[in-house]
Amino acid sequence: MRRHLRARFWVEACLAAVSGVFLILTLLWKDWIEIVFGVDPDHHNGSVEWLIVAVSLVVTVVFFVLARLEWRRAPVLQSGHA
């Protein structure tokens, strides 16, 4: 059995994955913002990193829930016989 998933599911699933990567990246490698962008917006006090962690966590959970709802709404396709 397969599901007929709309593009909305894939967008939500990808956004959940990307925000999850930012969440884990920021938790494991706190100076990535300074290295990648060449700026230090919080002068090494970590407030921007914790803001990114909090926002990424919320975004990941929201998009995961939306993707899960879309998965549950998708009709199940019956495998037909030829």
Secondary structure as the mmCIF struct_conf table of DSSP 4:
data_model
#
loop_
_struct_conf.conf_type_id
_struct_conf.id
_struct_conf.beg_label_comp_id
_struct_conf.beg_label_asym_id
_struct_conf.beg_label_seq_id
_struct_conf.end_label_comp_id
_struct_conf.end_label_asym_id
_struct_conf.end_label_seq_id
STRN STRN1 ARG A 2 ARG A 3
HELX_RH_AL_P HELX_RH_AL_P1 ALA A 7 LEU A 28
TURN_TY1_P TURN_TY1_P1 LYS A 30 ASP A 31
HELX_RH_AL_P HELX_RH_AL_P2 TRP A 32 PHE A 37
BEND BEND1 GLY A 38 GLY A 38
TURN_TY1_P TURN_TY1_P2 PRO A 41 HIS A 44
BEND BEND2 ASN A 45 GLY A 46
HELX_RH_AL_P HELX_RH_AL_P3 SER A 47 ARG A 73
BEND BEND3 ALA A 74 ALA A 74
HELX_LH_PP_P HELX_LH_PP_P1 PRO A 75 PRO A 75
STRN STRN2 VAL A 76 LEU A 77
HELX_LH_PP_P HELX_LH_PP_P2 GLN A 78 HIS A 81
#
